[in-house]
């Protein structure tokens, strides 16, 4: 077994309508293709394929909670949960974080696109108020509190899904 986890699925095709990506996810051959739009969260997925991690935050000065100085959310939200106004996009430069919790996956279910075994991890990203679920590319034993840095599948490796973001031990 190699030291690093790899994806076993094929990259999904995408099309674009306006500024929104539409993911073509073939579940049961071409006639069973599931079409899913990323809508206004498309910048997040585009960013991953470019090696950038983007989040959103509230900048509304009238927000009862954030008062124009919102915290960064990843995964992104289109609208603020408190004032319901559109959030603004911001890039996390050199994303690093801490393993908040994890699960060791030895046997995945049908359709799993990650080679087993692997660690499914929740990461508290530095400078971000939320916790993101992802996967660790390393196969070394880990513990809660380990430091990680983001990695990205870009170019021909990009899947155009959340799997384009992975984490590796620092």
Backbone bond lengths (Angstrom), bond angles and torsions (degrees), N, CA, C in turn:
res aa  C-N    CA-C-N  psi(-1)  N-CA   C-N-CA  omega(-1)  CA-C   N-CA-C  phi
1 X - - - 1.446 - - 1.527 109.01 -
2 X 1.340 116.39 136.23 1.460 117.35 -179.58 1.528 110.60 -75.67
3 X 1.310 115.61 164.43 1.459 121.88 -174.97 1.518 112.89 -75.14
4 X 1.319 116.98 -21.56 1.458 121.06 -177.00 1.524 111.17 -114.20
5 X 1.293 115.86 143.33 1.466 122.41 176.70 1.521 108.47 -70.99
6 X 1.313 115.92 144.69 1.458 119.51 175.22 1.524 108.96 -131.11
7 X 1.308 115.42 158.88 1.454 120.95 177.43 1.516 108.42 -86.19
8 X 1.324 115.72 145.14 1.458 120.06 -178.70 1.522 112.31 -111.52
9 X 1.305 118.63 -10.06 1.459 121.65 178.74 1.515 110.88 -85.05
10 X 1.315 115.64 168.80 1.456 121.54 176.41 1.528 108.84 -90.47
11 X 1.336 117.17 148.34 1.464 118.74 176.16 1.527 110.47 -59.53
12 X 1.308 116.25 139.89 1.457 121.23 177.05 1.520 109.76 -77.33
13 X 1.314 115.46 145.53 1.455 120.34 174.44 1.519 107.94 -79.10
14 X 1.320 115.19 152.60 1.458 119.70 174.72 1.509 108.89 -130.55
15 X 1.318 114.73 153.41 1.456 121.53 167.93 1.519 105.30 -129.14
16 X 1.314 116.21 171.16 1.459 119.34 -176.89 1.511 109.06 -130.92
17 X 1.307 115.53 134.86 1.459 121.32 175.12 1.517 106.60 -128.08
18 X 1.329 116.10 113.42 1.464 119.45 -170.99 1.527 107.26 65.17
19 X 1.317 116.74 -126.16 1.465 121.45 177.68 1.520 112.29 -101.42
20 X 1.318 117.84 6.17 1.470 121.21 -174.69 1.518 111.86 -101.73
21 X 1.316 115.24 134.17 1.456 121.38 173.08 1.516 109.74 -79.77
22 X 1.325 115.71 142.98 1.460 121.95 172.91 1.521 106.32 -120.10
23 X 1.313 115.76 119.07 1.460 122.67 -177.92 1.524 109.23 -86.75
24 X 1.334 116.95 132.26 1.461 122.84 176.42 1.527 106.15 -105.39
25 X 1.305 116.06 106.05 1.460 121.26 -174.03 1.525 108.98 -112.84
26 X 1.353 117.92 98.86 1.468 120.26 -177.18 1.524 111.62 -75.32
27 X 1.314 116.92 106.20 1.461 121.15 -179.66 1.523 111.39 -87.68
28 X 1.315 116.75 -39.80 1.465 121.82 -177.34 1.522 108.73 -135.25
29 X 1.324 116.78 69.84 1.459 123.47 -176.49 1.528 109.48 64.88
30 X 1.311 116.83 -175.01 1.464 120.81 -174.24 1.532 112.63 -62.63
31 X 1.337 116.95 -37.27 1.472 119.06 -178.43 1.524 112.70 -71.60
32 X 1.324 117.41 -14.30 1.465 121.07 178.34 1.516 112.45 -105.09
33 X 1.327 117.56 22.54 1.463 121.41 -178.14 1.520 110.82 -67.45
34 X 1.331 114.25 131.43 1.464 122.12 175.51 1.525 107.16 -96.87
35 X 1.313 117.10 129.90 1.459 121.85 178.43 1.523 108.50 -105.84
36 X 1.321 115.41 127.34 1.462 120.91 -177.69 1.521 108.60 -133.07
37 X 1.329 117.26 127.07 1.457 119.84 178.07 1.519 110.05 -95.90
38 X 1.319 114.97 139.51 1.465 120.46 174.48 1.525 111.05 -84.93
39 X 1.329 116.53 -11.57 1.462 120.89 176.26 1.520 112.33 51.93
40 X 1.325 115.32 -131.24 1.461 119.98 -175.86 1.525 113.18 -79.36
41 X 1.330 117.69 1.27 1.460 120.82 173.68 1.534 111.48 -97.03
42 X 1.330 116.37 6.28 1.465 121.73 178.56 1.529 112.94 -52.82
43 X 1.349 120.40 -39.41 1.473 118.76 179.94 1.532 113.37 -56.13
44 X 1.327 117.73 -32.75 1.466 120.86 178.73 1.538 110.42 -62.27
45 X 1.328 116.70 -50.00 1.465 121.65 -177.35 1.526 111.64 -70.37
46 X 1.336 117.75 -37.59 1.461 120.56 174.45 1.524 109.65 -61.34
47 X 1.323 116.32 -43.48 1.461 120.99 179.61 1.517 112.07 -58.37
48 X 1.332 117.07 -42.74 1.465 120.02 179.57 1.516 110.81 -58.98
49 X 1.337 117.52 -42.53 1.469 120.26 -178.40 1.525 111.65 -70.51
50 X 1.327 116.72 -13.73 1.469 122.19 176.88 1.527 111.63 -100.72
51 X 1.332 117.10 2.95 1.457 120.38 -179.21 1.511 113.59 78.21
52 X 1.347 116.41 28.91 1.473 121.43 -179.35 1.527 109.42 -126.65
53 X 1.326 116.09 140.85 1.462 121.71 177.34 1.524 108.18 -106.62
54 X 1.329 115.52 117.41 1.463 121.81 -178.04 1.515 110.80 -113.13
55 X 1.317 115.71 143.03 1.452 122.24 174.86 1.511 108.94 -131.34
56 X 1.320 115.80 178.77 1.463 120.57 178.04 1.520 110.06 -126.35
57 X 1.348 114.79 154.15 1.461 119.79 176.47 1.519 109.56 -148.36
58 X 1.321 115.35 158.17 1.459 121.64 -179.44 1.533 109.02 -82.73
59 X 1.324 115.88 132.05 1.471 120.58 177.19 1.525 110.94 -120.90
60 X 1.334 117.10 12.95 1.451 122.31 -178.58 1.535 110.20 -77.10
61 X 1.324 117.17 114.99 1.466 121.57 -179.30 1.526 112.34 -62.56
62 X 1.337 117.71 -22.19 1.464 121.33 -179.69 1.525 113.22 -91.73
63 X 1.328 117.65 3.39 1.464 121.17 178.82 1.532 108.78 -63.22
64 X 1.352 117.61 129.10 1.465 119.57 -177.53 1.530 114.18 -66.18
65 X 1.311 118.05 -20.65 1.464 121.77 -178.18 1.528 111.42 -103.10
66 X 1.331 117.05 -54.08 1.468 120.83 -171.21 1.523 114.24 -90.65
67 X 1.329 117.53 -22.54 1.463 122.65 177.37 1.538 113.18 48.60
68 X 1.351 115.43 40.62 1.460 120.82 176.68 1.512 114.80 86.68
69 X 1.329 117.67 -0.84 1.465 121.17 -178.59 1.529 109.76 -124.05
70 X 1.336 115.24 52.45 1.456 121.20 -175.96 1.516 114.32 -63.12
71 X 1.326 114.87 156.04 1.456 121.80 175.06 1.528 108.64 -85.54
72 X 1.306 115.57 158.08 1.458 121.56 -177.96 1.526 110.62 -82.68
73 X 1.333 116.07 132.69 1.463 123.19 179.45 1.522 110.68 -111.38
74 X 1.332 116.16 131.15 1.460 123.20 170.28 1.522 106.27 -139.71
75 X 1.318 120.67 125.49 1.459 125.49 -0.12 1.529 110.83 -61.39
76 X 1.328 115.42 154.80 1.459 120.06 -175.61 1.521 112.43 -69.77
77 X 1.308 114.03 157.36 1.470 122.33 173.12 1.516 107.46 -120.17
78 X 1.279 115.92 142.40 1.472 120.85 178.99 1.518 110.68 -69.56
79 X 1.334 116.53 -44.77 1.460 121.67 -176.36 1.525 110.41 -124.60
80 X 1.326 115.56 152.32 1.458 121.95 177.62 1.528 109.22 -64.92
81 X 1.333 118.49 133.18 1.463 120.59 179.82 1.528 113.28 -70.08
82 X 1.336 117.49 -12.81 1.464 120.54 -176.96 1.523 113.88 -103.12
83 X 1.343 117.41 -42.46 1.466 119.16 -179.20 1.526 112.57 -109.14
84 X 1.324 116.87 -7.09 1.464 123.71 176.17 1.530 113.92 64.32
85 X 1.327 116.83 20.21 1.458 121.41 176.40 1.525 109.04 -93.89
86 X 1.342 116.95 156.43 1.471 119.45 179.33 1.534 111.99 -58.66
87 X 1.321 115.24 139.50 1.460 121.09 176.80 1.535 108.28 -86.27
88 X 1.343 117.28 164.90 1.466 122.21 177.07 1.525 108.61 -110.56
89 X 1.339 115.98 152.14 1.459 122.79 -177.59 1.517 110.74 -86.71
90 X 1.342 115.48 143.86 1.463 121.68 175.57 1.529 108.50 -147.77
91 X 1.330 115.80 140.81 1.459 120.67 179.48 1.525 110.77 -89.55
92 X 1.327 115.89 140.10 1.460 121.98 171.85 1.528 105.98 -91.03
93 X 1.310 116.90 113.19 1.468 120.92 -179.70 1.518 109.59 -80.67
94 X 1.341 117.35 134.44 1.465 123.25 177.83 1.539 111.23 49.50
95 X 1.351 117.80 60.11 1.469 120.37 -173.18 1.533 113.66 -62.75
96 X 1.317 113.38 127.18 1.464 122.39 176.77 1.517 107.19 -136.38
97 X 1.320 115.81 162.01 1.449 118.77 179.54 1.510 112.34 -167.91
98 X 1.326 114.25 -166.50 1.454 122.94 -176.76 1.522 109.17 -128.53
99 X 1.328 116.77 138.39 1.468 119.77 175.90 1.521 108.47 -68.77
100 X 1.322 115.53 118.34 1.461 122.65 -178.64 1.530 110.61 -86.26
101 X 1.329 115.48 -41.54 1.461 122.68 174.80 1.523 107.84 -161.53
102 X 1.333 116.65 167.48 1.463 119.15 -178.80 1.524 110.71 -155.85
103 X 1.333 113.86 163.30 1.460 123.31 172.68 1.523 107.29 -133.62
104 X 1.310 116.55 135.07 1.457 121.21 176.75 1.526 107.03 -92.54
105 X 1.311 117.09 114.77 1.462 122.77 -176.11 1.527 108.24 -98.23
106 X 1.325 115.79 110.76 1.464 120.36 179.87 1.524 112.54 -94.26
107 X 1.310 115.35 -30.54 1.463 120.05 -178.20 1.521 107.87 -142.09
108 X 1.312 116.10 114.48 1.460 120.20 -178.26 1.514 111.54 -89.34
109 X 1.290 115.23 165.75 1.455 121.01 178.87 1.514 111.90 -84.42
110 X 1.314 115.74 -178.14 1.453 122.71 179.22 1.525 109.92 -59.41
111 X 1.309 115.48 134.62 1.456 120.20 176.89 1.515 114.75 85.87
112 X 1.320 118.27 -0.66 1.459 120.38 179.02 1.519 109.22 -63.41
113 X 1.310 116.69 131.72 1.454 121.44 -175.63 1.524 113.33 -103.17
114 X 1.329 117.24 9.65 1.458 121.79 179.43 1.521 108.50 -116.64
115 X 1.323 116.15 132.40 1.455 121.88 178.84 1.534 110.10 -65.11
116 X 1.317 116.47 129.62 1.465 121.91 178.32 1.518 110.08 -89.94
117 X 1.299 119.35 153.89 1.462 126.68 -5.05 1.530 110.94 -79.41
118 X 1.339 114.59 156.65 1.466 120.81 176.22 1.519 108.47 -155.69
119 X 1.316 115.81 166.36 1.465 121.73 175.60 1.520 109.37 -100.92
120 X 1.326 115.12 123.29 1.456 120.73 168.30 1.520 104.47 -89.25
121 X 1.327 117.50 125.98 1.459 119.47 -173.62 1.524 111.51 -127.12
122 X 1.320 114.68 152.53 1.458 122.63 168.72 1.516 105.46 -106.72
123 X 1.336 116.59 129.30 1.455 121.66 -174.75 1.523 110.26 -118.40
124 X 1.324 115.49 130.05 1.465 122.23 169.83 1.520 105.10 -91.10
125 X 1.331 115.92 103.31 1.460 122.09 -176.27 1.532 108.99 -79.60
126 X 1.329 116.00 134.63 1.459 120.95 178.16 1.525 110.17 -57.08
127 X 1.345 117.29 129.26 1.454 122.21 177.93 1.514 114.91 82.02
128 X 1.327 117.58 7.94 1.464 122.60 -178.35 1.532 108.17 -121.96
129 X 1.336 117.26 138.49 1.471 120.05 -175.72 1.524 113.57 -84.41
130 X 1.313 117.88 -16.46 1.460 120.83 -177.56 1.527 110.49 -106.80
131 X 1.325 115.77 173.93 1.465 122.09 -179.50 1.523 107.77 -116.34
132 X 1.327 116.50 135.13 1.460 120.76 -176.36 1.526 110.38 -110.10
133 X 1.311 115.76 139.82 1.471 122.42 176.40 1.528 107.90 -92.28
134 X 1.316 115.88 135.51 1.457 120.69 -178.38 1.523 108.59 -158.98
135 X 1.326 116.37 -154.40 1.458 119.91 178.30 1.516 110.16 -138.38
136 X 1.331 114.45 154.22 1.459 121.92 178.92 1.514 108.05 -97.29
137 X 1.323 116.67 131.74 1.464 120.05 -178.37 1.531 111.49 -79.51
138 X 1.330 117.39 -22.08 1.471 121.54 179.73 1.528 110.48 -80.35
139 X 1.321 115.69 154.53 1.462 120.87 176.75 1.528 111.67 -112.21
140 X 1.313 118.07 13.28 1.464 121.60 179.18 1.522 109.10 -77.53
141 X 1.333 117.79 152.58 1.470 119.87 175.54 1.529 110.53 -58.13
142 X 1.323 115.81 141.71 1.464 121.37 -178.67 1.517 110.32 -129.64
143 X 1.335 114.36 172.63 1.467 120.40 175.17 1.530 108.61 -145.41
144 X 1.314 116.16 159.53 1.456 121.14 175.55 1.526 107.73 -60.72
145 X 1.323 115.76 134.48 1.455 121.40 -178.50 1.516 113.83 101.04
146 X 1.350 117.80 -11.22 1.466 119.67 177.25 1.523 109.88 -62.40
147 X 1.322 115.89 145.19 1.462 122.72 179.77 1.527 109.76 -88.08
148 X 1.331 115.13 139.62 1.462 121.72 -179.01 1.526 110.22 -134.98
149 X 1.330 115.26 158.76 1.462 121.08 173.54 1.519 108.20 -128.38
150 X 1.326 115.28 150.67 1.465 121.27 -176.71 1.518 111.38 -75.77
151 X 1.324 114.60 147.23 1.455 123.17 171.23 1.527 107.42 -133.76
152 X 1.305 116.46 160.85 1.459 120.24 -173.90 1.521 111.08 -136.66
153 X 1.326 115.55 144.23 1.462 121.80 169.22 1.519 106.04 -92.47
154 X 1.319 115.80 117.88 1.460 120.61 -176.56 1.521 109.22 -126.39
155 X 1.317 115.63 173.87 1.467 120.88 177.51 1.514 111.81 58.60
156 X 1.336 116.64 -133.88 1.466 121.24 -177.78 1.521 112.44 -69.74
157 X 1.335 118.43 -18.44 1.464 121.37 178.31 1.523 112.54 -79.85
158 X 1.335 118.18 -18.93 1.465 122.28 -175.09 1.530 111.08 -60.12
159 X 1.317 116.01 135.13 1.463 121.89 177.48 1.527 111.88 -95.69
160 X 1.327 116.52 -13.76 1.465 124.08 -175.78 1.524 111.50 67.36
161 X 1.334 116.42 26.92 1.468 123.12 178.73 1.526 108.67 -131.55
162 X 1.322 115.94 -177.46 1.466 120.58 177.52 1.527 111.83 -64.65
163 X 1.323 118.38 -15.36 1.467 121.19 177.94 1.526 112.29 -69.97
164 X 1.328 117.79 -9.69 1.460 120.61 177.25 1.532 111.84 -71.26
165 X 1.312 117.27 -12.81 1.465 122.47 173.96 1.525 108.11 -105.89
166 X 1.324 116.03 125.19 1.465 120.50 173.47 1.512 107.85 -133.90
167 X 1.310 116.51 171.28 1.471 121.78 179.81 1.509 109.21 -125.76
168 X 1.323 115.68 148.75 1.460 120.75 175.66 1.523 108.82 -134.06
169 X 1.318 115.28 152.76 1.458 120.31 -179.13 1.514 110.63 -65.51
170 X 1.315 116.34 141.50 1.479 121.86 177.77 1.526 109.42 -78.51
